[in-house]
Amino acid sequence: MDVPKLKAFKRVRSASEVDNFLWAMEQ
């Protein structure tokens, strides 16, 4: 398993969740 890629994926996923949260707050 490529750990650095997994960490990067988690970081991107959490960032997209934050973006979705902010987008929902603006609605």
LOBA-203760 format. One line per 5 residues: their letters; for each residue x, y, z of C-alpha. Coordinates in Angstrom, 3 decimals, decimal comma. Each point is the difference from the previous one (the first is absolute). Layout:
BEGIN
a = X/Y/Z  ... .
//
This chain:
BEGIN
mdvpk = 0,000/0,000/0,000  1,276/3,453/-0,905  -0,448/1,912/3,245  0,877/3,490/-1,323  -2,666/-0,318/-2,689 .
lkafk = -2,520/-1,136/2,590  0,763/3,019/2,184  -0,276/2,301/-3,018  -3,335/-1,570/-0,894  -1,323/0,521/3,527 .
rvrsa = 1,192/3,607/-0,089  -1,756/0,614/-3,332  -3,140/-1,754/1,197  -0,172/2,069/3,183  0,593/3,176/-2,030 .
sevdn = -2,886/-0,871/-2,321  -2,216/-0,651/3,030  0,868/3,459/1,326  -0,820/1,508/-3,404  -3,340/-1,821/-0,019 .
flwam = -0,753/1,275/3,506  0,810/3,599/-0,942  -2,073/-0,317/-3,176  -2,956/-1,313/2,006  0,314/2,867/2,498 .
eq = -0,222/2,505/-2,858  -3,261/-1,459/-1,305 .
//
